[in-house]
């Protein structure tokens, strides 16, 4: 089958970043888009998760605690010092 040309509008910076990434994989931008389209058709879906996942309550609480410095261990200057603290009887 003879390929057809398609025009799409892409942010110039995004296009450059994508081309650089795909070149590292040995792909052209066109080749990468073809892979995406083939996979989408094969799966009958967008072939990756799309969304804005929200952390659960436990994760949000851990983030807040870390920001406040709650529940953090002290710093260690060496692995030996860390291991001594881990092996110490509390």
DSSP file (Angstrom, degrees, kcal/mol; ACC not computed):
  #  RESIDUE AA STRUCTURE BP1 BP2  ACC     N-H-->O    O-->H-N    N-H-->O    O-->H-N    TCO  KAPPA ALPHA  PHI   PSI    X-CA   Y-CA   Z-CA
    1    1 A X              0   0    0      0, 0.0     2,-0.4     0, 0.0     0, 0.0   0.000 360.0 360.0 360.0 135.9    0.0    0.0    0.0
    2    2 A X        -     0   0    0      1,-0.1     0, 0.0     0, 0.0     0, 0.0  -0.645 360.0-119.2 -79.3 125.5    1.3    3.4   -0.9
    3    3 A X        -     0   0    0     -2,-0.4     2,-0.3     1,-0.1    -1,-0.1  -0.277  24.9-143.3 -62.3 150.0    1.7    5.7    2.1
    4    4 A X        -     0   0    0      2,-0.0     2,-0.4     0, 0.0    -1,-0.1  -0.841  14.8-115.8-112.3 153.7   -0.3    8.9    2.2
    5    5 A X        -     0   0    0     -2,-0.3     2,-0.4     2,-0.0     0, 0.0  -0.708  30.3-172.0 -89.1 138.4    0.8   12.3    3.5
    6    6 A X        -     0   0    0     -2,-0.4     2,-0.5     2,-0.0    -2,-0.0  -0.991  13.3-143.9-131.0 138.9   -1.0   13.8    6.5
    7    7 A X        +     0   0    0     -2,-0.4     2,-0.3     2,-0.0    -2,-0.0  -0.894  22.9 172.1-105.4 129.3   -0.7   17.2    7.9
    8    8 A X        -     0   0    0     -2,-0.5     2,-0.5     2,-0.0    -2,-0.0  -0.957  30.9-122.8-131.0 153.2   -0.9   17.7   11.7
    9    9 A X        +     0   0    0     -2,-0.3     2,-0.4     2,-0.0    -2,-0.0  -0.856  35.9 171.6 -99.1 126.8   -0.3   20.8   13.8
   10   10 A X        -     0   0    0     -2,-0.5     2,-0.1     4,-0.0    -2,-0.0  -0.984  42.2-101.0-134.4 141.2    2.3   20.3   16.6
   11   11 A X     >  -     0   0    0     -2,-0.4     4,-2.6     1,-0.1     5,-0.2  -0.433  35.5-129.7 -56.9 131.3    4.0   22.7   19.0
   12   12 A X  H  > S+     0   0    0      1,-0.2     4,-2.1     2,-0.2     5,-0.1   0.857 106.0  48.8 -58.8 -38.1    7.4   23.3   17.4
   13   13 A X  H  > S+     0   0    0      2,-0.2     4,-2.5     1,-0.2    -1,-0.2   0.923 111.9  48.8 -67.9 -43.6    9.3   22.7   20.7
   14   14 A X  H  > S+     0   0    0      1,-0.2     4,-2.8     2,-0.2     5,-0.2   0.915 110.3  52.0 -61.0 -42.9    7.4   19.4   21.3
   15   15 A X  H  X S+     0   0    0     -4,-2.6     4,-2.7     1,-0.2    -1,-0.2   0.927 110.8  47.3 -59.8 -45.7    8.1   18.3   17.7
   16   16 A X  H  X S+     0   0    0     -4,-2.1     4,-2.2     2,-0.2    -1,-0.2   0.917 113.2  48.0 -63.6 -43.6   11.8   19.0   18.2
   17   17 A X  H  X S+     0   0    0     -4,-2.5     4,-2.3     2,-0.2    -2,-0.2   0.910 113.3  48.1 -63.6 -41.9   11.9   17.1   21.5
   18   18 A X  H  X S+     0   0    0     -4,-2.8     4,-3.0     2,-0.2     5,-0.3   0.912 110.3  51.2 -65.6 -42.8   10.0   14.2   20.1
   19   19 A X  H  X S+     0   0    0     -4,-2.7     4,-2.3    -5,-0.2    -1,-0.2   0.914 110.7  49.1 -61.2 -42.3   12.3   14.0   17.0
   20   20 A X  H  X S+     0   0    0     -4,-2.2     4,-1.4     2,-0.2    -1,-0.2   0.929 113.6  46.7 -61.8 -45.7   15.4   14.0   19.3
   21   21 A X  H  X S+     0   0    0     -4,-2.3     4,-0.7     1,-0.2     3,-0.4   0.947 114.1  46.1 -61.1 -50.2   13.9   11.2   21.4
   22   22 A X  H ><>S+     0   0    0     -4,-3.0     5,-3.1     1,-0.2     3,-0.6   0.828 105.9  59.6 -67.9 -31.3   12.8    9.0   18.5
   23   23 A X  H ><5S+     0   0    0     -4,-2.3     3,-1.4    -5,-0.3    -1,-0.2   0.880  99.8  58.0 -61.2 -36.6   16.1    9.5   16.8
   24   24 A X  H 3<5S+     0   0    0     -4,-1.4    -1,-0.2    -3,-0.4    -2,-0.2   0.783 108.0  47.1 -62.7 -25.7   17.7    7.9   19.9
   25   25 A X  T <<5S-     0   0    0     -4,-0.7    -1,-0.3    -3,-0.6    -2,-0.2   0.428 122.3-108.8 -91.8  -1.0   15.5    4.9   19.2
   26   26 A X  T < 5S+     0   0    0     -3,-1.4     2,-0.3    -4,-0.3    -3,-0.2   0.743  80.4 123.1  79.1  23.3   16.4    4.9   15.5
   27   27 A X      < -     0   0    0     -5,-3.1    -1,-0.3    -8,-0.1     2,-0.2  -0.856  56.6-134.6-117.9 151.0   13.0    6.1   14.5
   28   28 A X     >  -     0   0    0     -2,-0.3     4,-2.4    -3,-0.1     5,-0.2  -0.535  35.2-107.6 -87.5 167.3   11.7    9.1   12.5
   29   29 A X  H  > S+     0   0    0      1,-0.2     4,-2.4     2,-0.2     5,-0.2   0.908 124.0  52.2 -60.7 -41.3    8.8   11.1   13.8
   30   30 A X  H  > S+     0   0    0      1,-0.2     4,-2.3     2,-0.2    -1,-0.2   0.912 108.9  49.6 -60.8 -44.1    6.7    9.5   11.0
   31   31 A X  H  > S+     0   0    0      2,-0.2     4,-2.0     1,-0.2    -1,-0.2   0.902 110.9  49.4 -62.7 -41.6    7.8    6.0   12.1
   32   32 A X  H  X S+     0   0    0     -4,-2.4     4,-2.4     2,-0.2    -2,-0.2   0.908 110.7  49.5 -65.6 -41.9    6.9    6.7   15.7
   33   33 A X  H  X S+     0   0    0     -4,-2.4     4,-2.7     1,-0.2    -1,-0.2   0.893 109.4  52.7 -64.4 -39.0    3.5    8.1   14.8
   34   34 A X  H  X S+     0   0    0     -4,-2.3     4,-2.6     2,-0.2    -1,-0.2   0.893 108.1  50.7 -62.8 -39.4    2.9    5.0   12.6
   35   35 A X  H  X S+     0   0    0     -4,-2.0     4,-2.4     2,-0.2     5,-0.2   0.942 111.3  48.8 -61.7 -46.8    3.7    2.8   15.6
   36   36 A X  H  X S+     0   0    0     -4,-2.4     4,-2.5     1,-0.2    11,-0.2   0.939 113.1  46.6 -57.1 -49.0    1.3    4.7   17.7
   37   37 A X  H  X S+     0   0    0     -4,-2.7     4,-2.4     1,-0.2    -1,-0.2   0.904 112.1  50.0 -64.0 -42.2   -1.5    4.5   15.1
   38   38 A X  H  X S+     0   0    0     -4,-2.6     4,-2.6     1,-0.2    -1,-0.2   0.914 112.7  47.2 -62.5 -42.4   -0.9    0.7   14.5
   39   39 A X  H  X S+     0   0    0     -4,-2.4     4,-2.6    -5,-0.2     5,-0.2   0.900 110.8  51.9 -67.0 -39.9   -1.0    0.0   18.3
   40   40 A X  H  X>S+     0   0    0     -4,-2.5     4,-1.5    -5,-0.2     5,-1.5   0.922 112.6  45.3 -61.6 -44.0   -4.2    2.1   18.7
   41   41 A X  H  <5S+     0   0    0     -4,-2.4    -2,-0.2     2,-0.2    -1,-0.2   0.914 112.9  51.0 -65.5 -42.5   -5.9    0.2   15.9
   42   42 A X  H  <5S+     0   0    0     -4,-2.6    -2,-0.2     1,-0.2    -1,-0.2   0.916 121.0  33.3 -60.9 -43.8   -4.7   -3.1   17.3
   43   43 A X  H  <5S-     0   0    0     -4,-2.6    -1,-0.2     2,-0.3    -2,-0.2   0.590  99.2-133.3 -88.7 -11.1   -6.0   -2.3   20.8
   44   44 A X  T  <5S+     0   0    0     -4,-1.5     2,-0.3     1,-0.2    -3,-0.2   0.899  80.3  71.9  55.5  41.1   -9.0   -0.3   19.7
   45   45 A X  S   <S-     0   0    0     -5,-1.5     2,-0.4    -6,-0.2    -2,-0.3  -0.969 103.7 -72.7-166.7 166.6   -7.9    2.3   22.2
   46   46 A X        -     0   0    0     -2,-0.3     2,-0.5     1,-0.1     4,-0.1  -0.656  52.2-129.7 -68.7 127.5   -5.3    4.9   23.0
   47   47 A X  S    S+     0   0    0     -2,-0.4     2,-0.3   -11,-0.2    -1,-0.1   0.111  82.0  43.3 -79.7  26.9   -2.3    2.6   23.8
   48   48 A X  S    S-     0   0    0     -2,-0.5     2,-0.2     2,-0.0    -2,-0.1  -0.972  97.8 -81.6-157.1 163.1   -1.4    4.3   27.0
   49   49 A X        -     0   0    0     -2,-0.3     2,-0.5     1,-0.0    -2,-0.1  -0.491  40.1-164.9 -71.7 132.4   -3.2    5.7   30.1
   50   50 A X        +     0   0    0     -2,-0.2     2,-0.3    -4,-0.1    -4,-0.0  -0.977  41.0  74.7-117.2 128.2   -4.7    9.1   29.6
   51   51 A X  S    S-     0   0    0     -2,-0.5     2,-0.4     2,-0.1    -2,-0.0  -0.963  77.6 -90.7 161.3-175.3   -5.7   11.1   32.6
   52   52 A X        -     0   0    0     -2,-0.3    -2,-0.0     2,-0.0     0, 0.0  -0.732  44.8-151.0-128.8  80.0   -4.7   13.0   35.6
   53   53 A X        -     0   0    0     -2,-0.4     2,-0.4     1,-0.1    -2,-0.1  -0.235   4.9-143.9 -61.1 138.3   -4.4   10.4   38.4
   54   54 A X        -     0   0    0      1,-0.0    -1,-0.1     0, 0.0    -2,-0.0  -0.861  19.2-116.7-102.1 132.9   -5.1   11.7   41.9
   55   55 A X        -     0   0    0     -2,-0.4    -1,-0.0     1,-0.1     2,-0.0  -0.355  34.4-112.3 -63.9 148.7   -3.0   10.3   44.8
   56   56 A X     >  -     0   0    0      1,-0.1     4,-2.5     4,-0.0     5,-0.2  -0.223  34.5 -94.5 -74.7 173.1   -5.1    8.4   47.4
   57   57 A X  H  > S+     0   0    0      1,-0.2     4,-2.7     2,-0.2     5,-0.2   0.896 124.1  53.2 -57.4 -44.6   -5.6    9.8   51.0
   58   58 A X  H  > S+     0   0    0      1,-0.2     4,-2.1     2,-0.2    -1,-0.2   0.903 111.3  45.7 -60.1 -43.1   -2.6    7.8   52.4
   59   59 A X  H  > S+     0   0    0      2,-0.2     4,-2.4     1,-0.2    -1,-0.2   0.919 112.2  50.7 -66.9 -43.8   -0.2    9.2   49.8
   60   60 A X  H  X S+     0   0    0     -4,-2.5     4,-2.4     1,-0.2    -2,-0.2   0.898 111.0  49.7 -60.2 -40.2   -1.5   12.7   50.2
   61   61 A X  H  X S+     0   0    0     -4,-2.7     4,-2.8    -5,-0.2    -1,-0.2   0.902 110.0  50.4 -65.3 -41.3   -1.0   12.4   54.0
   62   62 A X  H  X S+     0   0    0     -4,-2.1     4,-2.4     2,-0.2    -2,-0.2   0.891 110.6  49.7 -64.1 -39.7    2.5   11.1   53.5
   63   63 A X  H  X S+     0   0    0     -4,-2.4     4,-2.3     2,-0.2    -2,-0.2   0.935 112.5  47.1 -63.3 -46.1    3.3   14.0   51.2
   64   64 A X  H  X S+     0   0    0     -4,-2.4     4,-1.8     1,-0.2    -2,-0.2   0.918 112.1  50.0 -62.7 -44.1    2.0   16.5   53.7
   65   65 A X  H  X>S+     0   0    0     -4,-2.8     5,-2.8     1,-0.2     4,-0.7   0.910 110.1  50.5 -60.8 -42.4    3.9   14.8   56.6
   66   66 A X  H ><5S+     0   0    0     -4,-2.4     3,-0.7     1,-0.2    -1,-0.2   0.902 108.6  51.9 -63.5 -40.7    7.1   14.9   54.6
   67   67 A X  H 3<5S+     0   0    0     -4,-2.3    -1,-0.2     1,-0.2    -2,-0.2   0.856 113.9  44.1 -62.7 -34.2    6.6   18.6   53.9
   68   68 A X  H 3<5S-     0   0    0     -4,-1.8    -1,-0.2    -5,-0.2    -2,-0.2   0.514 115.1-116.9 -87.7  -5.8    6.1   19.3   57.6
   69   69 A X  T X<5 +     0   0    0     -4,-0.7     3,-0.7    -3,-0.7     2,-0.4   0.687  61.9 152.5  78.3  18.3    9.1   17.1   58.5
   70   70 A X  T 3 < +     0   0    0     -5,-2.8    -1,-0.3     1,-0.2    -2,-0.1  -0.688  64.9   3.5 -86.0 130.3    6.8   14.6   60.4
   71   71 A X  T 3  S+     0   0    0     -2,-0.4     2,-0.3     1,-0.3    -1,-0.2   0.606  91.1 139.7  78.4  11.6    8.0   11.0   60.7
   72   72 A X    <   -     0   0    0     -3,-0.7    -1,-0.3    -7,-0.2     2,-0.1  -0.649  49.1-125.9 -88.9 146.0   11.3   11.6   58.9
   73   73 A X        -     0   0    0     -2,-0.3    -1,-0.1     1,-0.1     2,-0.0  -0.421  32.2 -96.7 -81.7 164.5   14.4    9.8   60.1
   74   74 A X        -     0   0    0      1,-0.1    -1,-0.1    -2,-0.1     2,-0.1  -0.314  46.3 -95.0 -73.8 165.8   17.6   11.7   61.0
   75   75 A X        -     0   0    0     -2,-0.0     2,-0.4     2,-0.0    -1,-0.1  -0.434  33.3-147.3 -80.1 157.7   20.4   12.0   58.4
   76   76 A X        -     0   0    0     -2,-0.1     3,-0.1     1,-0.1     4,-0.0  -0.959  11.7-154.3-126.3 144.6   23.3    9.7   58.3
   77   77 A X  S    S+     0   0    0     -2,-0.4     2,-0.3     1,-0.1    -1,-0.1   0.549  79.9  15.2 -94.6  -8.2   26.9   10.5   57.3
   78   78 A X  S  > S-     0   0    0      1,-0.1     4,-1.9     0, 0.0    -1,-0.1  -0.987  72.6-113.5-157.0 162.6   27.8    7.0   56.3
   79   79 A X  H  > S+     0   0    0     -2,-0.3     4,-3.0     2,-0.2     5,-0.2   0.886 117.3  56.8 -65.1 -38.9   26.3    3.6   55.5
   80   80 A X  H  > S+     0   0    0      1,-0.2     4,-2.3     2,-0.2    -1,-0.2   0.907 106.5  49.0 -59.7 -42.4   27.9    2.2   58.6
   81   81 A X  H  > S+     0   0    0      2,-0.2     4,-2.0     1,-0.2    -1,-0.2   0.905 111.9  49.0 -64.4 -41.7   26.1    4.8   60.7
   82   82 A X  H  X S+     0   0    0     -4,-1.9     4,-2.6     2,-0.2    -2,-0.2   0.934 111.6  48.6 -61.6 -47.3   22.8    4.0   59.0
   83   83 A X  H  X S+     0   0    0     -4,-3.0     4,-2.3     1,-0.2    -2,-0.2   0.880 109.1  53.4 -63.7 -38.1   23.3    0.2   59.6
   84   84 A X  H  X S+     0   0    0     -4,-2.3     4,-0.7    -5,-0.2    -1,-0.2   0.923 111.1  46.4 -61.1 -44.1   24.1    0.8   63.2
   85   85 A X  H >< S+     0   0    0     -4,-2.0     3,-0.6     1,-0.2    -2,-0.2   0.903 112.5  49.8 -65.8 -41.6   20.9    2.8   63.7
   86   86 A X  H 3< S+     0   0    0     -4,-2.6    -1,-0.2     1,-0.2    -2,-0.2   0.860 114.4  44.8 -64.9 -35.1   18.9    0.1   61.9
   87   87 A X  H 3< S+     0   0    0     -4,-2.3    -1,-0.2    -5,-0.2    -2,-0.2   0.511  89.3 110.9 -88.2  -4.9   20.3   -2.7   64.0
   88   88 A X  S << S-     0   0    0     -4,-0.7     2,-0.5    -3,-0.6    -3,-0.0  -0.421  73.4-119.1 -71.8 142.7   20.0   -0.9   67.3
   89   89 A X              0   0    0      1,-0.1    -1,-0.1    -2,-0.1    -2,-0.1  -0.713 360.0 360.0 -79.9 126.6   17.5   -2.2   69.8
   90   90 A X              0   0    0     -2,-0.5    -1,-0.1     0, 0.0    -2,-0.0   0.465 360.0 360.0 -85.6 360.0   15.0    0.6   70.5
